[in-house]
């Protein structure tokens, strides 16, 4: 056997966006100077590397190699344990290889994005919005939703008001906005409000507006009917008063 391999750090702790290191030792157990290539195996190899990747050793000599793991800060790198393997191959004996195993313990981080659709709704008394909560962190998130308007003119109803969102996933929540009083004015009434998504860390706020249309007046409707009736009567009366042709 040309080489002996031992891993000094079987478990590596690392936060996404940071770096964790492990150490291995390689000893030349052969009778000649040999060159050894070090490669990482498994999912961790996508964001890990040996430093250096190739070493040369005299017979009986040994060297320590550092394994560097730098998982990106992404929801694709889920919090938890990721096993890895280290394989050492010999230049002098191409059919020789030795493998040792370890694991990377990836820490979790929370990150939530939210948006509301539509940003502006309209209706005489109520309207419906959709809240989209996206988990851009690498661990599951439990989020609670609340809403408020500065003038307290609205009532809010979420379906549901608590959601569990997996890493990289998006949850949709239905929001019904109801005006407490009808709009008896002539124009639309703009009522801004804010939805707050509380994932346990820093809350995420999204702003929106409900435009309340004026309520149709029954008296105005009746007046229009009366005027229309009078006009029809006058037109019919004029038509009856016209002389007939001989």
VMD Tcl script that draws the C-alpha trace (Angstrom):
set ca {
  {0.00 0.00 0.00}
  {1.72 3.23 -1.17}
  {0.00 5.60 1.32}
  {-1.87 5.82 4.59}
  {-4.62 8.39 5.08}
  {-6.19 9.62 8.29}
  {-8.74 12.37 8.79}
  {-8.14 14.61 11.79}
  {-11.45 16.51 11.65}
  {-14.31 14.08 10.97}
  {-17.03 16.73 11.56}
  {-16.76 20.25 10.17}
  {-19.08 23.05 11.32}
  {-19.77 25.82 8.84}
  {-22.31 28.58 8.24}
  {-23.56 29.16 4.69}
  {-21.54 31.97 3.18}
  {-18.61 31.16 5.48}
  {-15.82 28.61 5.51}
  {-15.14 25.49 7.54}
  {-11.90 23.51 7.46}
  {-10.83 19.95 8.14}
  {-7.36 18.43 8.25}
  {-6.09 15.10 6.92}
  {-2.63 13.54 6.98}
  {-1.13 11.51 4.20}
  {1.94 9.33 4.74}
  {4.00 7.72 2.02}
  {4.31 4.07 3.06}
  {5.98 3.04 -0.20}
  {9.66 2.65 -1.10}
  {9.93 5.46 -3.66}
  {9.10 9.14 -3.93}
  {5.46 9.35 -4.89}
  {2.94 12.00 -5.88}
  {-0.55 11.81 -4.41}
  {-3.74 13.44 -5.71}
  {-6.46 14.39 -3.23}
  {-10.11 14.59 -4.33}
  {-13.36 15.22 -2.46}
  {-16.34 12.94 -3.04}
  {-20.07 13.47 -2.46}
  {-22.33 16.52 -2.47}
  {-19.86 18.58 -0.45}
  {-17.37 18.41 -3.32}
  {-19.44 21.05 -5.15}
  {-18.34 23.69 -2.62}
  {-15.27 22.04 -1.08}
  {-11.64 21.68 -2.16}
  {-8.39 20.20 -0.86}
  {-5.54 22.64 -0.24}
  {-3.24 21.60 -1.84}
  {-4.78 19.15 -4.29}
  {-1.51 17.33 -5.07}
  {1.51 16.56 -2.86}
  {4.83 14.77 -3.33}
  {6.31 12.72 -0.48}
  {9.54 10.88 0.17}
  {9.24 7.36 1.54}
  {8.14 7.49 5.18}
  {7.28 11.21 5.01}
  {3.86 12.64 5.76}
  {2.04 15.92 5.16}
  {-1.11 17.60 6.41}
  {-3.65 18.74 3.84}
  {-6.46 21.19 4.57}
  {-9.98 20.59 3.29}
  {-11.88 23.85 2.81}
  {-15.68 23.89 2.69}
  {-17.47 27.07 1.57}
  {-21.19 26.40 1.06}
  {-22.97 29.38 -0.53}
  {-25.63 31.31 1.36}
  {-28.52 29.81 -0.56}
  {-31.77 27.97 0.11}
  {-30.37 25.17 -2.08}
  {-27.87 24.33 0.67}
  {-30.22 22.91 3.30}
  {-29.21 23.03 6.94}
  {-28.06 19.70 8.34}
  {-25.36 17.08 7.88}
  {-23.71 16.51 4.51}
  {-21.35 13.50 4.33}
  {-18.17 13.69 2.27}
  {-15.33 11.40 1.26}
  {-11.62 12.07 0.70}
  {-9.88 9.91 -1.88}
  {-6.11 9.74 -2.27}
  {-4.58 8.17 -5.38}
  {-0.95 7.34 -6.17}
  {0.90 8.37 -9.30}
  {3.31 5.43 -8.96}
  {0.49 2.90 -8.50}
  {-2.52 4.18 -10.51}
  {-4.74 1.34 -9.31}
  {-4.25 2.30 -5.67}
  {-6.69 4.57 -3.83}
  {-7.71 5.02 -0.24}
  {-10.86 6.77 1.00}
  {-11.79 8.25 4.38}
  {-15.16 9.73 5.27}
  {-16.34 12.71 7.28}
  {-19.28 15.11 7.40}
  {-20.05 18.81 7.17}
  {-22.61 20.20 9.60}
  {-24.25 23.18 7.87}
  {-25.86 25.79 10.07}
  {-29.27 27.30 9.36}
  {-30.15 30.86 8.44}
  {-33.50 32.58 8.02}
  {-34.47 34.83 5.12}
  {-38.01 35.61 4.00}
  {-39.38 37.64 1.10}
  {-43.01 38.65 0.64}
  {-45.16 40.36 -1.95}
  {-48.85 41.23 -2.28}
  {-50.98 40.81 -5.40}
  {-52.54 43.11 -6.44}
  {-50.82 46.12 -4.88}
  {-54.03 48.13 -5.36}
  {-57.53 46.65 -5.22}
  {-60.95 48.24 -5.56}
  {-64.50 47.52 -4.51}
  {-67.53 49.07 -2.87}
  {-66.98 47.32 0.43}
  {-64.31 44.61 0.13}
  {-61.57 43.11 -2.03}
  {-59.26 40.08 -2.07}
  {-55.45 40.06 -2.18}
  {-52.88 37.26 -2.31}
  {-49.79 37.28 -0.11}
  {-46.83 35.25 -1.37}
  {-44.29 34.30 1.29}
  {-40.99 32.91 -0.09}
  {-38.42 31.22 2.12}
  {-34.98 32.18 0.75}
  {-33.24 30.68 3.79}
  {-32.00 27.10 4.18}
  {-34.24 25.94 7.02}
  {-38.04 25.65 7.38}
  {-39.77 28.86 8.49}
  {-42.99 29.35 10.44}
  {-44.48 32.76 9.65}
  {-47.42 34.65 11.15}
  {-49.25 37.36 9.16}
  {-50.94 40.48 10.50}
  {-52.23 43.63 8.81}
  {-53.06 47.18 9.86}
  {-54.13 50.49 8.36}
  {-53.20 53.87 9.90}
  {-56.78 55.19 10.11}
  {-58.32 51.90 11.29}
  {-60.90 51.93 8.53}
  {-60.40 48.33 7.45}
  {-60.89 44.81 8.76}
  {-58.52 42.03 7.63}
  {-59.11 38.30 7.30}
  {-56.22 35.93 6.42}
  {-56.71 32.36 5.18}
  {-54.55 31.10 6.86}
  {-52.69 33.55 9.09}
  {-49.89 31.06 9.91}
  {-47.82 29.24 7.27}
  {-44.93 26.78 7.26}
  {-42.57 27.35 4.33}
  {-39.80 24.96 3.30}
  {-36.43 26.26 2.01}
  {-36.79 27.64 -1.52}
  {-40.58 27.28 -1.46}
  {-43.41 29.84 -1.62}
  {-46.66 29.79 0.35}
  {-49.78 31.71 -0.73}
  {-52.17 33.31 1.73}
  {-55.58 34.77 0.87}
  {-56.31 38.18 2.39}
  {-59.81 39.66 2.43}
  {-59.95 43.40 3.07}
  {-63.29 44.84 4.28}
  {-64.15 48.50 4.79}
  {-65.91 49.20 8.09}
  {-68.19 51.84 6.57}
  {-69.63 52.44 3.08}
  {-68.26 55.27 0.98}
  {-71.05 57.82 0.61}
  {-68.88 60.35 -1.17}
  {-68.70 61.06 -4.88}
  {-65.23 59.68 -5.57}
  {-63.17 56.64 -4.65}
  {-61.58 56.59 -1.19}
  {-57.95 55.42 -1.03}
  {-57.12 53.45 2.10}
  {-53.48 52.32 2.39}
  {-52.61 49.36 4.60}
  {-49.60 47.24 5.48}
  {-49.13 43.49 5.83}
  {-46.44 42.27 8.20}
  {-44.93 38.80 7.84}
  {-43.35 37.69 11.11}
  {-40.99 34.73 10.56}
  {-39.54 34.82 14.07}
  {-36.67 37.10 13.12}
  {-36.91 40.55 11.56}
  {-40.45 41.12 10.20}
  {-41.03 41.73 6.49}
  {-43.49 44.48 5.52}
  {-45.44 44.92 2.29}
  {-47.64 47.91 1.46}
  {-50.89 47.94 -0.48}
  {-54.00 50.07 -1.02}
  {-57.74 49.44 -1.09}
  {-59.74 51.90 -3.22}
  {-63.32 51.98 -2.00}
  {-65.82 52.96 -4.66}
  {-68.73 55.21 -3.68}
  {-71.96 53.51 -2.77}
  {-74.77 53.91 -5.29}
  {-77.52 56.12 -3.88}
  {-81.00 54.61 -3.90}
  {-82.55 58.07 -4.08}
  {-80.41 58.95 -7.07}
  {-81.46 55.73 -8.76}
  {-85.13 56.48 -8.12}
  {-84.70 60.02 -9.39}
  {-83.20 58.70 -12.62}
  {-86.16 56.37 -13.02}
  {-88.60 59.24 -12.47}
  {-86.84 61.47 -15.01}
  {-86.74 58.64 -17.50}
  {-90.44 58.01 -17.00}
  {-91.26 61.66 -17.51}
  {-89.23 61.80 -20.71}
  {-90.96 58.73 -22.08}
  {-94.36 60.24 -21.22}
  {-93.51 63.53 -22.94}
  {-92.26 61.80 -26.04}
  {-95.37 59.68 -26.24}
  {-97.57 62.74 -25.68}
  {-95.83 64.67 -28.43}
  {-96.17 61.74 -30.77}
  {-99.93 61.60 -30.10}
  {-100.37 65.33 -30.70}
  {-98.80 65.30 -34.19}
  {-101.39 65.73 -37.04}
  {-101.96 62.70 -39.16}
  {-101.15 63.05 -42.88}
  {-104.11 63.04 -45.33}
}
mol new
graphics top color blue
foreach p $ca { graphics top sphere $p radius 0.5 }
foreach p [lrange $ca 0 end-1] q [lrange $ca 1 end] { graphics top cylinder $p $q radius 0.2 }
display resetview
